[in-house]
Amino acid sequence: MTRKGWLLFIAISIFWGIPYFFIKIAVQQLDPSVVVFARLSIAAIVLIPIALRHGALQQLGRRWWLVAALALVQIAAPFLLISYGETHISSSLTSLLIASEPLLIALFALRLDARERVNGLRLIGLLIGMLGVIALLGLDVGGDSQELLGAGLVLLATCGYAIGALLIRHPVFAALPNLGMVTVECTASAIVLAPLALTHLPHQLPSIEILASLLALGLICTALAYLTFFALVAEVGASRGSVFTYVNPAVAVLLGITILGESFTAATVAGFLLIILGSWLSTGGKLPRPKTLVKPAKNV
């Protein structure tokens, strides 16, 4: 994987390692539909002027409706499912379940994209990474029906992420500007979810903590994160690009240690090291190196 690929990998690991923390805070006072609608609306408000300035929306042409349809699979449904899921399970368990995305991509790729099939060393890396996630957080579903419901919702969301990661590499989407795509996806998802959110609005203004969480979700975890994600998939492929899901739980643990004062044990160290090793192997087991050829600039 290239040096650019590694930098994008680190960035997205952070951007999508922190949303579970903010979602957990937000759903304490707000309905999940309101949380997702606010998150997507904030992102759309930020992205639309930028996309218009760069002419990214015009470049979509008549394919904007395909991008809007993709948004339902890649953004609207997963975001809503995860937010509802986190009303039943912890943010740590949520990140653990979403870490199965690379394996789901490999499964779906059997029918959707032969280029993304993993085997050999990369498959071993994926399995090692999963072991690391399990060692780091443990499996905490048990037989509780509410937790099983929450886990099922999050796994459905993960399926949407996996399918979306494969679809955006299709030639129909690969030729479109990233900025235009993410702008239409966020806007279309917000419009679709608006009726549901309007029926669950709070009776009073949320606290500063909740408002700050919504702002972080919209600006960092959505607008900036999706731009980074599109760039990462274009650089390294869907399955390799999705390996950041193994680092997300580690980011969540670091937040717990530094902000919530959670303990740091030997199991935490072992799990984190397994995650890093698995991520490295599943991306090819090579050190990043600069490209020998310069690719043409792409509109974003």
PyMOL commands that set and color helices and strands:
alter all, ss='L'
color gray80, all
select helices_A, chain A and resi 3-15+19-26+32-53+58-85+91-98+101-112+114-116+120-137+145-167+171-174+178-198+208-236+238-246+248-258+266-282
alter helices_A, ss='H'
color red, helices_A
deselect
rebuild
show_as cartoon
